[in-house]
Amino acid sequence: MVEIVPAIIARDIEEVKQKLALIEGAVTWAQIDVMDGVFTPPVTFNDPAALRDVTTTVRLEVHLMVARPENSIDAWLDSPVARILVHYESTTPAMVHEMIRRGEKKGKEVGIALKFETPISILDDFFAQHPSLRFIQLMGIAEIGYHGHPFEVKTLEKISALRAQHPDGILEVDGGVSAENISRIAQAGASRIVAGSAIFKTDDPKRAYRELVRLAENTEI
């Protein structure tokens, strides 16, 4: 089954709460996009401790689009988030390895996110050194950090190639997702699909979410 994960871009904790309230009761997971204005231009909510005061049934993952995430990941590992994505391009390969190990010690899932232009071949060493690593996110847009940018069709080839190499992996796709392309993304092999504007830039986020779920579930994989 393909899992649909709403993506939250928020200025502060109050906007995080507001967007969670819009999907409360309808979704299982949501992703919080965290940006520092360095790795990617926008500056967003970036306070893991503040999440302890959030009351929600929605489970949280965080997508760290920040430079040198090794400097902040411990705070996120100690926060209520259950899954953390770090960008391969945001630091050194050695630090990515180290963050995966930190996550394993905390019993939390740390995955690797790849920009659109980054080849999936860089993952070979990570899979070799971390047998438990299963969580990979491929970006489907050329410029990260914004909702509403168009989906890059060549991402479908990367999804299929990575799925063929790692048939049991958890392959998440983020960026440019819409009702028009979600079936193709699922059919290519995605197991989690992150959607931002396709959910939150609608009059009824819960209905939009349910429609994306319907379209993904009706895909023949």
BELWOQUI-V332007 format. One line per field, one symbol per residue. phi: phi as a letter, one per 30 degrees, with the letter a starting at -180 (. if undefined). psi: psi as a letter, one per 20 degrees, with the letter a starting at -180 (. if undefined). burial: I if it has 9 or more other C-alpha atoms within 8 Angstrom, else O. Layout:
BEGIN
phi: ???
psi: ???
burial: ???
END
This chain:
BEGIN
phi: .dccbdcccbdadddeddddddceicbcbbccdcbcicdbedcbeabeddddcccacddcbbcdcbdhdddbddddddcddcbbccdeddadedddedddddddddicdccccbdedddddddedddddbeddbcbccdcbdbdjbdjdddddddedddddddddbdcdcccbbjidbddcdddddddkdcbbcbcddcdcbdbedddddddddddddddc
psi: ppppoppopqhahhhggghhhhipihqgqqppppqjjfhqgqpaplnhhhihjpoqipqpqponmqqlihiihhhhhiriqhqppqphiiaqhhhgghhghggghikqoprppprhipqihiighghhinhioioppppjqhoriqqiqqpohihhhhggghhhhmhjrooqpppjprhhihghgghhjphppppfhigilrhnhgggghhggghghjpo.
burial: OIOIIIIIIIIIIOIIIOIIOOIIOOIIIIIIIIIIIOIIIOIIIOOIOOIOOOOOOIIIIIIIIIIOIIOOIIIIIOIIIIIIIIIIOIIOOOIIIOIIOIIIOOOIIIIIIIIIOOOIOOOOOIIOOOOOIIIIIIIIIIOIIOOIIOIIOOIIIIIIOIIOOOOOIIIIIIIIIIIOOIIIIIIIIIIIIIIIIIIIOIOOIIOIIIIIIOIIOOIOO
END
